[in-house]
Amino acid sequence: MPRIRFQLLAAAVAVAALAPFHSACAADAGRPVSLIVPFAAGGGVDGMGRLLAERLRSEMPQGVVVENKPGASGMLGAQTVVRSTPDGSTLLLGSAGETAINPLVFKGKMQYQPEKDLVPIALIARVPNVLVANPKLPVSNVEQLVAYGRAHPDKLTYATSGVGNPQHLNGELLQSLAGIKMVHVPYKGASAQLVDVAAGSVDLTFVSLAGALPFIKSGKVKPLAVTSATRASFAPDIPAIAEYAPLKDYALENWFGVFVAAGTPAEVQQKLAAAIGRSLKDEKFVASIRELGGEVQPMSQDEFRAFIKAQTAVFAKVVTDGHITAEN
């Protein structure tokens, strides 16, 4: 009899894991799940959020709605989730910025603590930046760029989307490892960065491949390297910065994952993780993420937590070495 009871219990657990997500989600099961995207509509992050929401609708019968909450380097959107009812009905598509880098840069000015107030559910994608240059800059690869930078200290300029974001850290890490000095030029968005690099107002920029691709294809900018440790599967012809032997330790990329408010029941977390895990095995979804310049890398919840911890240590060293601080 004990063996039969055990078998029945195991079967019940298996059935529960496959049950519709809404059965253990919000108290009001008919209310759509909100996926908070902490950046403006129309950008790469928004595109990734909408792809994820569309795929999750097949897992969540109550529906998934994307809500854009831009502002304060992604922190307004994160705060929305932190302050939400912890029942799994409000999700954050969080990036490295608002969940790992901002605490290092904004410090006491933040109104939430990611490690305490947000629970990691699943990594969606790692998104390396691509380093692109004005076509007239007399360099064709990273080795030549480093040589040019050493010969012309403080002459090279590089654009990013703001102080303390992954693009900025890409530039700081390059300067640190290469022993060169460049001038940082912060912008409010990738489009303006690329336009000015194409025009020659700025020499370089770090942006997502999805944003840079039209400029690369038209010859308005030239790609030098990607910022991941190895070449990206979606851009195999573009070398990694780390392929230049003196910069073999170079690796810094953005990433995006799903988070919920602290206090969300473990059962709900598990159902969310399972639903997202199934999405990350969908070939059509994975292909769509790659088109946005993302490398899908499924992880368990525990693996995602460990990943964030390791990445935060990498970011912390760059922030400390570069003496990076940001005004809120």
Rosetta silent file (secondary structure, phi, psi, omega in degrees, C-alpha in Angstrom):
SEQUENCE: MPRIRFQLLAAAVAVAALAPFHSACAADAGRPVSLIVPFAAGGGVDGMGRLLAERLRSEMPQGVVVENKPGASGMLGAQTVVRSTPDGSTLLLGSAGETAINPLVFKGKMQYQPEKDLVPIALIARVPNVLVANPKLPVSNVEQLVAYGRAHPDKLTYATSGVGNPQHLNGELLQSLAGIKMVHVPYKGASAQLVDVAAGSVDLTFVSLAGALPFIKSGKVKPLAVTSATRASFAPDIPAIAEYAPLKDYALENWFGVFVAAGTPAEVQQKLAAAIGRSLKDEKFVASIRELGGEVQPMSQDEFRAFIKAQTAVFAKVVTDGHITAEN
SCORE:     score description
SCORE:     0.000 S_00000001
   1 L     0.000  -45.343  177.333    0.000    0.000    0.000 S_00000001
   2 H   -55.935  -38.513 -179.702    2.750    2.559    0.788 S_00000001
   3 H   -65.114  -39.769  179.513    4.245    1.887   -2.654 S_00000001
   4 H   -64.160  -43.014  179.065    0.851    2.510   -4.293 S_00000001
   5 H   -61.208  -42.539  179.868    0.411    5.757   -2.362 S_00000001
   6 H   -61.392  -42.827  179.835    3.880    6.868   -3.452 S_00000001
   7 H   -64.602  -40.267  177.874    3.082    6.085   -7.084 S_00000001
   8 H   -64.039  -40.625  178.899   -0.183    8.007   -6.871 S_00000001
   9 H   -64.271  -43.694  179.445    1.618   10.968   -5.311 S_00000001
  10 H   -61.823  -40.547  178.629    4.288   10.933   -8.024 S_00000001
  11 H   -64.512  -39.103  179.960    1.596   10.839  -10.705 S_00000001
  12 H   -64.782  -40.082  178.377   -0.190   13.764   -9.078 S_00000001
  13 H   -63.939  -42.455 -179.823    3.005   15.812   -9.020 S_00000001
  14 H   -63.197  -42.051  178.436    3.646   15.055  -12.681 S_00000001
  15 H   -64.559  -41.049 -179.808    0.118   16.098  -13.637 S_00000001
  16 H   -61.634  -37.478 -179.197    0.422   19.299  -11.601 S_00000001
  17 H   -65.485  -26.494 -179.195    3.614   20.224  -13.438 S_00000001
  18 H   -96.560   -2.190 -176.972    1.751   19.990  -16.734 S_00000001
  19 L   -67.766  155.372  177.775   -1.361   21.811  -15.518 S_00000001
  20 L   -53.940  141.122 -175.156   -2.262   25.204  -17.035 S_00000001
  21 H   -58.746  -35.123 -172.823   -0.157   27.922  -15.491 S_00000001
  22 H   -66.073  -17.622 -178.242   -3.140   29.981  -14.347 S_00000001
  23 H   -66.592  -19.774  179.553   -4.211   27.330  -11.856 S_00000001
  24 H  -126.435   16.078 -175.915   -1.391   28.370   -9.531 S_00000001
  25 L   -92.080 -124.001 -177.476   -0.824   31.928  -10.620 S_00000001
  26 L   -70.281  159.340  176.671   -2.727   34.973   -9.449 S_00000001
  27 L   -59.520  -38.546  176.149   -5.721   34.746   -7.198 S_00000001
  28 L   -92.661   89.810 -173.067   -7.701   36.161  -10.108 S_00000001
  29 L   -64.314  -19.049 -178.866   -6.852   33.487  -12.684 S_00000001
  30 L   -82.256  -10.413 -177.465   -8.668   35.372  -15.434 S_00000001
  31 L   -78.982  130.217  179.752   -6.365   38.395  -15.224 S_00000001
  32 L   -61.059  150.425  173.887   -3.676   38.488  -17.944 S_00000001
  33 E   -77.323  135.513  177.947   -0.050   38.191  -16.904 S_00000001
  34 E   -98.976  125.554  174.092    1.856   41.463  -17.324 S_00000001
  35 E  -103.982  108.322 -177.580    5.355   41.303  -18.785 S_00000001
  36 E   -83.601  120.954  174.293    7.090   44.539  -17.821 S_00000001
  37 E  -105.307  113.995 -172.603    9.675   45.733  -20.334 S_00000001
  38 L   -80.591   26.153  177.844   11.696   48.507  -18.635 S_00000001
  39 L  -139.503  166.394 -174.265   12.522   50.251  -21.912 S_00000001
  40 L   -66.455  156.325  177.274   10.596   52.094  -24.597 S_00000001
  41 L   -66.867  148.420  174.789    8.532   50.382  -27.269 S_00000001
  42 L    99.845  -15.998 -179.080   10.154   49.782  -30.627 S_00000001
  43 L   -90.400 -177.825 -178.917   13.663   48.843  -29.491 S_00000001
  44 H   -64.037  -38.641  179.976   15.436   45.501  -29.368 S_00000001
  45 H   -65.512  -42.970  178.071   14.451   44.811  -25.750 S_00000001
  46 H   -60.842  -42.495  178.824   10.815   45.516  -26.569 S_00000001
  47 H   -60.542  -42.250  178.404   11.040   43.178  -29.551 S_00000001
  48 H   -64.591  -40.673  179.275   12.402   40.401  -27.371 S_00000001
  49 H   -62.167  -41.060 -178.585    9.649   41.011  -24.820 S_00000001
  50 H   -70.837  -35.760  174.646    6.923   40.773  -27.448 S_00000001
  51 H   -62.900  -43.796 -179.522    8.384   37.568  -28.871 S_00000001
  52 H   -65.529  -43.634 -179.638    8.454   36.064  -25.380 S_00000001
  53 H   -61.242  -43.392  179.857    4.904   37.211  -24.599 S_00000001
  54 H   -61.535  -43.156 -179.882    3.602   35.738  -27.829 S_00000001
  55 H   -68.342  -37.393 -177.417    5.259   32.388  -27.128 S_00000001
  56 H   -73.276  -17.593  179.402    4.076   32.306  -23.501 S_00000001
  57 L   -62.471  -27.733  177.347    0.447   32.845  -24.493 S_00000001
  58 L   -75.192  -17.606  178.961    0.326   29.205  -25.506 S_00000001
  59 L   -95.939  -22.306 -173.575    1.471   28.317  -21.978 S_00000001
  60 L  -125.206   96.034 -175.451   -0.755   30.784  -20.127 S_00000001
  61 L   -58.390  -23.891 -179.492   -4.434   30.656  -21.147 S_00000001
  62 L   -75.957   -9.537  177.461   -5.199   33.893  -19.299 S_00000001
  63 L    96.596  158.273  177.754   -2.959   35.791  -21.737 S_00000001
  64 E  -132.082  126.907 -177.507    0.264   37.791  -21.509 S_00000001
  65 E  -117.003  129.902  176.904    0.375   41.561  -22.029 S_00000001
  66 E   -84.249  130.131  176.265    3.563   43.558  -22.616 S_00000001
  67 E  -122.935  119.705  177.093    3.777   46.816  -20.654 S_00000001
  68 E   -85.757  124.610  179.447    6.584   49.266  -21.418 S_00000001
  69 L  -129.773   71.706 -177.289    7.817   51.124  -18.335 S_00000001
  70 L   -77.189  160.185  173.881   10.905   53.072  -19.470 S_00000001
  71 L   132.564  149.511  175.226   12.936   55.428  -17.328 S_00000001
  72 H    52.975   49.094  177.137   15.842   55.729  -14.894 S_00000001
  73 H    55.486   38.914  178.309   18.068   53.234  -16.719 S_00000001
  74 H    86.017   -6.020 -173.550   15.407   50.538  -16.525 S_00000001
  75 H   -75.365  -26.525  178.157   14.846   50.982  -12.811 S_00000001
  76 H   -65.215  -42.811  177.675   11.276   52.325  -13.058 S_00000001
  77 H   -64.595  -41.610  178.822   10.128   49.141  -14.731 S_00000001
  78 H   -62.941  -41.026  178.761   11.976   47.008  -12.199 S_00000001
  79 H   -62.647  -34.715  177.789   10.377   48.962   -9.347 S_00000001
  80 H   -58.572  -42.121 -179.969    6.949   48.261  -10.843 S_00000001
  81 H   -72.417  -42.786  179.134    7.603   44.537  -10.473 S_00000001
  82 H   -56.598  -37.921 -176.793    9.167   44.863   -7.032 S_00000001
  83 L   -89.273   -0.792 -178.263    6.021   46.663   -5.806 S_00000001
  84 L   -78.535  164.584  174.910    3.590   44.278   -7.498 S_00000001
  85 L   -65.375  126.094 -174.905    1.603   41.551   -5.759 S_00000001
  86 L   -79.102   68.868 -178.274    3.981   38.562   -5.539 S_00000001
  87 L  -125.587    7.755  178.990    1.695   36.041   -7.226 S_00000001
  88 L    86.352    4.408 -179.487    3.365   35.556  -10.593 S_00000001
  89 L   -89.839   -7.599  177.516    0.991   37.829  -12.466 S_00000001
  90 E  -129.598  117.941 -177.243    3.660   40.517  -13.030 S_00000001
  91 E  -114.252  150.835  175.049    6.946   39.564  -14.675 S_00000001
  92 E  -112.199  127.185  167.519   10.045   41.606  -15.430 S_00000001
  93 E   -88.788   89.776 -172.998   12.095   41.150  -18.585 S_00000001
  94 E   -94.141  145.859  177.676   15.218   42.308  -16.812 S_00000001
  95 E  -106.082  178.321  176.948   18.616   43.017  -18.318 S_00000001
  96 H   -59.204  -31.712 -176.597   22.097   43.029  -16.836 S_00000001
  97 H   -59.902  -65.551 -172.661   21.657   46.757  -16.243 S_00000001
  98 H   -77.777   -9.327 -179.303   18.784   47.013  -13.795 S_00000001
  99 H  -111.180  -16.423 -177.794   19.495   43.678  -12.098 S_00000001
 100 H  -134.507  -40.291 -174.582   23.309   43.554  -11.826 S_00000001
 101 H   -85.803  -44.023 -175.296   25.067   46.735  -12.974 S_00000001
 102 H   -55.175  -39.826  177.430   22.877   49.525  -11.593 S_00000001
 103 H   -59.962  -26.767  179.252   23.473   48.578   -7.940 S_00000001
 104 H   -79.835  -29.695 -173.730   27.178   49.038   -8.624 S_00000001
 105 H   -96.903  -43.850 -178.247   26.774   52.383  -10.380 S_00000001
 106 L   -90.114  -25.759  175.866   23.821   54.063   -8.658 S_00000001
 107 H    52.029 -120.220 -174.168   24.421   52.409   -5.268 S_00000001
 108 H   -67.161   -9.591 -179.476   22.372   54.097   -2.527 S_00000001
 109 H   -79.612  -11.875  179.351   20.268   56.032   -5.018 S_00000001
 110 L   -75.096  146.330 -179.299   18.375   52.902   -6.001 S_00000001
 111 L   -99.367    8.150  175.063   14.917   52.341   -4.522 S_00000001
 112 L  -150.848  160.973  177.697   15.157   48.554   -4.628 S_00000001
 113 L  -117.696  108.202 -175.202   17.781   45.875   -4.121 S_00000001
 114 H   -52.025  -43.877 -176.658   17.734   43.312   -6.954 S_00000001
 115 H   -64.555  -30.066 -177.378   19.279   40.530   -4.893 S_00000001
 116 H   -95.400  -37.244 -168.636   16.692   41.015   -2.140 S_00000001
 117 H  -100.872  -11.281 -179.695   13.601   42.237   -4.004 S_00000001
 118 E  -124.926  142.344  179.010   13.653   40.256   -7.270 S_00000001
 119 E  -110.665  120.274  177.519   13.678   36.500   -7.837 S_00000001
 120 E   -68.886  133.781  178.238   15.438   35.198  -10.984 S_00000001
 121 E  -108.229  -52.461 -177.081   13.286   32.728  -12.940 S_00000001
 122 E  -159.909  140.263  171.173   15.022   32.071  -16.255 S_00000001
 123 E   -77.658  130.687  177.767   17.703   33.432  -18.545 S_00000001
 124 E   -92.478  -51.737 -177.168   16.223   34.206  -21.966 S_00000001
 125 E  -160.297  149.934  168.891   19.276   35.229  -23.970 S_00000001
 126 E   -96.772  135.582 -174.344   22.817   36.524  -23.847 S_00000001
 127 E  -126.741   94.572  177.483   23.248   39.505  -26.156 S_00000001
 128 L   -69.943  149.519  171.796   26.799   40.432  -27.137 S_00000001
 129 E   -87.292  160.862  172.860   27.433   43.872  -28.520 S_00000001
 130 E  -114.751  133.271  177.430   29.245   44.434  -31.786 S_00000001
 131 E   -87.930  117.517 -179.666   32.007   47.038  -31.970 S_00000001
 132 E  -120.857  155.135 -176.022   31.583   49.065  -35.155 S_00000001
 133 E  -131.459  158.961  171.454   33.645   51.925  -36.566 S_00000001
 134 L   -62.595  136.186 -176.812   33.359   54.752  -39.040 S_00000001
 135 L   -56.967  -25.473 -177.495   34.518   53.398  -42.439 S_00000001
 136 L   -85.043  -10.725  176.795   37.182   56.098  -42.701 S_00000001
 137 L   -65.372  127.120 -172.163   38.861   55.157  -39.428 S_00000001
 138 L   -76.767   53.172  176.322   42.156   53.562  -40.583 S_00000001
 139 L  -140.052  147.886  179.800   41.651   50.247  -38.771 S_00000001
 140 L  -122.624   -8.595 -179.781   40.140   46.955  -39.928 S_00000001
 141 L  -154.789  178.128 -175.532   40.413   44.811  -36.811 S_00000001
 142 H   -66.994  -39.037  179.411   40.981   44.951  -33.067 S_00000001
 143 H   -58.566  -45.016  179.325   44.760   44.622  -33.319 S_00000001
 144 H   -68.765  -35.044  178.240   44.921   47.682  -35.567 S_00000001
 145 H   -63.097  -44.598  179.877   42.463   49.542  -33.333 S_00000001
 146 H   -63.104  -43.718  179.173   44.644   48.953  -30.267 S_00000001
 147 H   -62.506  -41.193  179.296   47.754   50.103  -32.140 S_00000001
 148 H   -65.789  -41.673 -179.810   45.929   53.216  -33.334 S_00000001
 149 H   -63.994  -38.193  178.728   44.656   53.927  -29.835 S_00000001
 150 H   -69.413  -33.700 -179.899   48.117   53.668  -28.336 S_00000001
 151 H   -79.448  -18.825 -177.542   49.518   55.989  -30.985 S_00000001
 152 L  -133.053   67.912 -178.795   46.664   58.500  -30.511 S_00000001
 153 L   -60.004  137.795  178.524   45.761   58.634  -26.794 S_00000001
 154 L    63.607   17.586  178.036   42.457   60.378  -26.005 S_00000001
 155 L  -100.834  -35.280  178.656   41.724   60.809  -29.722 S_00000001
 156 L   -70.855  136.383  176.547   39.413   57.852  -30.272 S_00000001
 157 E  -117.717  143.260  177.542   35.796   58.503  -29.322 S_00000001
 158 E  -135.529  135.646 -177.823   33.172   55.854  -28.619 S_00000001
 159 E   -97.387  144.734  173.875   29.417   56.268  -28.250 S_00000001
 160 E  -141.302  175.303 -179.847   27.146   54.323  -25.874 S_00000001
 161 L   -85.711   12.354  175.149   23.576   54.525  -24.654 S_00000001
 162 L   142.144  165.598 -178.976   24.602   56.067  -21.342 S_00000001
 163 L   -68.903  130.440  172.975   26.871   55.979  -18.325 S_00000001
 164 L    86.840   -1.665  178.843   27.122   52.635  -16.586 S_00000001
 165 L   -86.763  172.297 -176.873   25.306   50.460  -19.115 S_00000001
 166 H   -56.517  -34.253  178.315   26.888   47.354  -20.722 S_00000001
 167 H   -61.848  -44.825  178.449   28.022   49.356  -23.767 S_00000001
 168 H   -61.261  -43.840 -180.000   29.912   51.766  -21.525 S_00000001
 169 H   -65.389  -32.541  174.348   31.452   48.853  -19.632 S_00000001
 170 H   -57.509  -46.236  179.917   32.500   47.320  -22.964 S_00000001
 171 H   -65.824  -40.424  179.962   34.514   50.451  -23.706 S_00000001
 172 H   -65.654  -40.708  179.621   36.024   50.612  -20.238 S_00000001
 173 H   -66.466  -39.625  177.872   37.082   46.973  -20.382 S_00000001
 174 H   -61.272  -45.249  179.346   38.661   47.473  -23.797 S_00000001
 175 H   -62.262  -42.607 -177.112   40.649   50.451  -22.542 S_00000001
 176 H   -64.309  -47.818 -176.906   41.751   48.594  -19.422 S_00000001
 177 H   -75.463  -31.266 -176.488   42.947   45.431  -21.175 S_00000001
 178 H   -90.129  -14.555 -178.040   44.419   47.188  -24.214 S_00000001
 179 L    69.322   39.046  177.853   46.139   49.998  -22.316 S_00000001
 180 L  -122.567  165.896  178.063   44.542   52.741  -24.395 S_00000001
 181 L  -124.570  122.199  177.787   42.552   55.868  -23.570 S_00000001
 182 L  -121.282  164.388  179.440   39.351   56.742  -25.415 S_00000001
 183 E  -102.188  123.153 -179.679   36.736   59.445  -24.910 S_00000001
 184 E   -83.020  131.032  178.573   33.281   58.233  -23.865 S_00000001
 185 E  -123.484   99.268 -178.116   30.319   59.961  -25.561 S_00000001
 186 E   -76.828  138.858  176.736   26.980   58.964  -23.967 S_00000001
 187 L  -120.669  179.361  177.652   23.800   59.032  -26.066 S_00000001
 188 L  -102.794   -3.651  179.916   20.146   58.290  -25.365 S_00000001
 189 L  -172.690  156.900 -175.002   19.728   55.551  -27.945 S_00000001
 190 H   -65.557  -33.725 -177.298   21.474   53.277  -30.421 S_00000001
 191 H   -59.146  -47.232  179.852   19.989   54.903  -33.527 S_00000001
 192 H   -65.374  -36.568  178.735   21.673   58.250  -32.835 S_00000001
 193 H   -60.063  -48.875 -176.684   24.929   56.493  -31.976 S_00000001
 194 H   -66.492  -39.070  178.846   25.011   54.665  -35.285 S_00000001
 195 H   -61.067  -43.526 -177.747   24.043   57.733  -37.293 S_00000001
 196 H   -73.671  -32.144  174.608   26.902   59.729  -35.763 S_00000001
 197 H   -67.418  -41.929  177.956   29.438   56.926  -36.223 S_00000001
 198 H   -62.046  -35.353 -178.535   28.372   56.656  -39.875 S_00000001
 199 H   -81.635  -14.425 -179.425   28.777   60.430  -40.238 S_00000001
 200 L    91.036    5.580  177.313   32.196   60.425  -38.566 S_00000001
 201 L   -69.662  -29.141  176.711   31.137   62.548  -35.586 S_00000001
 202 L  -132.299  146.385 -175.736   32.176   59.631  -33.347 S_00000001
 203 L   -77.678  -42.281 -169.330   34.731   56.952  -34.216 S_00000001
 204 E  -138.412  161.521  167.597   33.233   53.854  -32.601 S_00000001
 205 E  -155.416  154.282  173.273   30.196   52.457  -30.867 S_00000001
 206 E  -108.008  119.884  179.943   29.127   49.262  -29.112 S_00000001
 207 E  -144.574  169.050  175.593   25.590   48.205  -30.063 S_00000001
 208 E   -68.908  151.994 -179.934   23.522   45.086  -30.574 S_00000001
 209 H   -62.663  -36.726 -179.342   23.997   43.374  -33.904 S_00000001
 210 H   -58.742  -41.213  179.231   20.289   43.755  -34.668 S_00000001
 211 H   -71.532  -35.640 -175.074   20.604   47.532  -34.409 S_00000001
 212 H   -82.990  -22.821 -170.559   23.855   47.703  -36.347 S_00000001
 213 H   -53.763  -45.900  179.094   23.004   45.266  -39.130 S_00000001
 214 H   -60.897  -35.843  179.312   21.300   47.740  -41.515 S_00000001
 215 H   -71.798  -36.560  178.665   24.268   50.107  -41.163 S_00000001
 216 H   -67.432  -46.372 -177.667   26.740   47.250  -41.677 S_00000001
 217 H   -63.541  -32.900 -179.435   24.962   45.930  -44.765 S_00000001
 218 L   -84.432   -6.666 -179.998   24.835   49.398  -46.309 S_00000001
 219 L    80.658   10.034 -178.996   28.523   49.990  -45.608 S_00000001
 220 L   -74.010  -26.833  172.993   27.812   53.005  -43.406 S_00000001
 221 L  -136.326  159.997  177.561   29.790   51.430  -40.541 S_00000001
 222 E  -118.189  133.240  179.590   32.280   48.568  -40.451 S_00000001
 223 E   -78.744  135.899  177.818   32.158   45.787  -37.847 S_00000001
 224 E  -104.861  -41.534 -176.249   35.387   45.096  -35.978 S_00000001
 225 E  -172.098  161.763  171.321   34.421   42.477  -33.382 S_00000001
 226 E  -101.030  158.542 -172.181   31.794   41.098  -31.036 S_00000001
 227 L   -93.648   -2.813  176.812   32.139   41.420  -27.263 S_00000001
 228 L   -75.691  165.099 -177.096   31.379   37.810  -26.305 S_00000001
 229 L   -63.774  -30.314  177.490   34.207   35.416  -25.437 S_00000001
 230 L  -132.282  172.719  179.644   33.739   33.630  -28.766 S_00000001
 231 L   -61.189  147.306  177.843   32.058   34.424  -32.064 S_00000001
 232 L   -80.620  142.706 -177.977   28.289   34.669  -32.022 S_00000001
 233 L   -63.540  -26.723 -177.886   26.403   31.933  -33.857 S_00000001
 234 L   -89.117   -3.392  178.335   24.328   34.554  -35.658 S_00000001
 235 L  -144.028   60.575 -173.208   27.402   36.473  -36.860 S_00000001
 236 L   -65.270  -16.074 -179.210   30.125   33.856  -37.493 S_00000001
 237 L   -85.855  -10.174 -179.741   32.065   36.145  -39.834 S_00000001
 238 L   -98.639  119.900 -177.705   32.685   38.775  -37.148 S_00000001
 239 L   -68.660  160.851  173.056   35.612   37.867  -34.848 S_00000001
 240 E   -86.520  148.420  176.655   35.489   38.162  -31.081 S_00000001
 241 H   -55.091  -37.256 -176.675   37.628   40.806  -29.401 S_00000001
 242 H   -66.742  -11.436  177.804   39.203   37.959  -27.408 S_00000001
 243 H   -70.713  -19.410  173.764   40.651   36.446  -30.594 S_00000001
 244 L   -80.589  110.885 -167.821   43.343   39.131  -30.427 S_00000001
 245 H   -46.650  -44.765 -179.777   45.741   37.319  -28.098 S_00000001
 246 H   -63.512  -16.098  179.666   46.634   40.250  -25.800 S_00000001
 247 H  -113.232   30.133 -174.750   42.879   40.652  -25.111 S_00000001
 248 L   -60.960  -21.117 -179.482   42.142   36.947  -24.654 S_00000001
 249 L   -91.334    4.919 -177.932   40.360   37.641  -21.353 S_00000001
 250 L   -74.866  124.676  174.206   37.906   40.065  -22.925 S_00000001
 251 L  -165.937  112.833  177.445   34.276   38.974  -22.489 S_00000001
 252 L  -157.368  119.881 -178.124   31.395   41.251  -21.575 S_00000001
 253 L  -140.192  161.339  174.295   27.862   41.066  -22.913 S_00000001
 254 E   -83.773  164.530  175.839   24.358   42.081  -21.998 S_00000001
 255 E  -155.116  160.430 -177.073   21.730   39.486  -21.127 S_00000001
 256 E  -134.347  140.043  179.207   18.011   39.300  -20.471 S_00000001
 257 E  -150.405  171.774 -179.910   15.956   37.130  -18.162 S_00000001
 258 E  -100.030  135.186  179.232   12.621   36.896  -16.409 S_00000001
 259 E  -130.299  156.129  173.076   12.245   37.957  -12.781 S_00000001
 260 E  -130.272  169.160  179.785    9.341   38.146  -10.315 S_00000001
 261 E   -69.146  145.175  174.818    8.824   39.971   -7.042 S_00000001
 262 L   -57.594  142.620 -178.292   10.305   38.473   -3.898 S_00000001
 263 L    98.509   -7.793  176.664    7.715   36.481   -2.003 S_00000001
 264 L   -64.686  129.391 -177.023    6.269   34.803   -5.083 S_00000001
 265 L   -54.649  144.464 -178.370    5.355   31.226   -4.036 S_00000001
 266 H   -58.197  -37.444 -179.183    7.849   28.538   -5.002 S_00000001
 267 H   -62.029  -40.537  179.029    5.138   26.590   -6.857 S_00000001
 268 H   -67.865  -42.107  177.067    4.428   29.604   -9.076 S_00000001
 269 H   -57.317  -44.652 -178.533    8.144   30.140   -9.692 S_00000001
 270 H   -64.197  -40.575  178.907    8.500   26.526  -10.773 S_00000001
 271 H   -65.982  -40.500  176.792    5.550   26.737  -13.163 S_00000001
 272 H   -62.462  -47.533 -179.169    6.939   29.909  -14.683 S_00000001
 273 H   -60.159  -39.607 -179.808   10.389   28.378  -15.074 S_00000001
 274 H   -67.368  -42.074 -179.681    8.885   25.299  -16.723 S_00000001
 275 H   -64.479  -43.067  179.464    6.775   27.369  -19.129 S_00000001
 276 H   -69.182  -37.496  178.075    9.725   29.521  -20.140 S_00000001
 277 H   -59.273  -40.179  177.327   11.937   26.444  -20.413 S_00000001
 278 H   -66.588  -35.686  178.205    9.550   24.955  -22.963 S_00000001
 279 H   -63.052  -38.813 -177.343    9.607   28.248  -24.876 S_00000001
 280 L   -73.203   -6.400  174.997   13.400   28.149  -25.071 S_00000001
 281 L  -100.395   -1.920  179.646   13.173   24.767  -26.805 S_00000001
 282 L   -80.394  114.055 -174.637   10.876   26.145  -29.504 S_00000001
 283 H   -59.891  -37.129  179.561   13.012   26.376  -32.655 S_00000001
 284 H   -65.494  -42.698  178.969   10.915   29.183  -34.124 S_00000001
 285 H   -64.863  -45.080 -179.726   11.249   31.250  -30.940 S_00000001
 286 H   -60.913  -41.916  179.121   15.003   30.602  -30.735 S_00000001
 287 H   -63.580  -38.079  179.622   15.445   31.638  -34.374 S_00000001
 288 H   -67.086  -38.206  177.705   13.522   34.850  -33.735 S_00000001
 289 H   -66.379  -38.817  178.287   15.718   35.706  -30.756 S_00000001
 290 H   -63.263  -35.239  177.704   18.832   35.115  -32.857 S_00000001
 291 H   -63.322  -24.061  177.211   17.511   37.585  -35.428 S_00000001
 292 L   -90.855    4.255  178.372   17.558   40.154  -32.610 S_00000001
 293 L    87.762   24.165 -178.822   21.188   39.326  -31.840 S_00000001
 294 L  -112.345  144.773  175.548   20.590   37.036  -28.887 S_00000001
 295 E  -104.010  111.224  179.348   22.103   33.665  -27.989 S_00000001
 296 E   -72.472  131.950 -178.251   19.508   31.514  -26.226 S_00000001
 297 L  -142.167   89.155 -178.751   21.029   29.602  -23.318 S_00000001
 298 L   -60.280  139.313  177.833   18.547   27.632  -21.184 S_00000001
 299 L  -141.840  154.835  170.331   19.422   27.381  -17.490 S_00000001
 300 L   -74.215  168.470  177.814   17.758   26.095  -14.354 S_00000001
 301 H   -58.368  -44.693 -179.318   16.742   28.647  -11.729 S_00000001
 302 H   -64.079  -39.756  178.631   19.768   27.787   -9.612 S_00000001
 303 H   -65.385  -37.474  179.078   22.068   28.057  -12.625 S_00000001
 304 H   -66.129  -41.810  176.882   20.587   31.451  -13.479 S_00000001
 305 H   -59.434  -45.883  179.985   21.194   32.693   -9.930 S_00000001
 306 H   -64.728  -37.509  178.022   24.815   31.526  -10.110 S_00000001
 307 H   -61.106  -46.333 -179.890   25.175   33.131  -13.543 S_00000001
 308 H   -61.790  -42.204  179.366   23.975   36.504  -12.216 S_00000001
 309 H   -61.229  -44.774 -179.445   26.389   36.287   -9.288 S_00000001
 310 H   -66.786  -41.675  179.897   29.331   35.535  -11.590 S_00000001
 311 H   -66.058  -38.976  178.822   28.371   38.260  -14.049 S_00000001
 312 H   -60.877  -37.297  178.107   27.974   40.807  -11.261 S_00000001
 313 H   -64.644  -39.420  177.391   31.552   40.090  -10.182 S_00000001
 314 H   -63.404  -48.118 -179.704   32.752   40.771  -13.736 S_00000001
 315 H   -62.673  -39.207 -177.440   30.811   44.038  -13.914 S_00000001
 316 H   -60.819  -40.103  179.895   32.004   45.076  -10.441 S_00000001
 317 H   -65.489  -42.405 -179.975   35.652   44.860  -11.467 S_00000001
 318 H   -65.430  -43.006  179.960   35.081   46.981  -14.570 S_00000001
 319 H   -63.017  -43.616 -179.224   33.077   49.574  -12.615 S_00000001
 320 H   -66.920  -47.887 -178.667   35.703   49.729   -9.870 S_00000001
 321 H   -63.827  -33.611 -178.608   38.686   49.884  -12.228 S_00000001
 322 H   -91.351   -1.777 -179.076   36.983   52.550  -14.335 S_00000001
 323 L    52.354   47.827 -175.636   35.735   54.555  -11.331 S_00000001
 324 L   -88.226  126.720  172.760   32.278   54.599  -12.921 S_00000001
 325 L  -135.500  156.244 -179.729   29.429   56.376  -11.138 S_00000001
 326 L  -131.340  147.887  176.150   26.116   57.621  -12.486 S_00000001
 327 L   -90.487  132.810  179.721   23.769   60.416  -11.552 S_00000001
 328 L   -81.836    0.000    0.000   20.194   59.327  -10.974 S_00000001
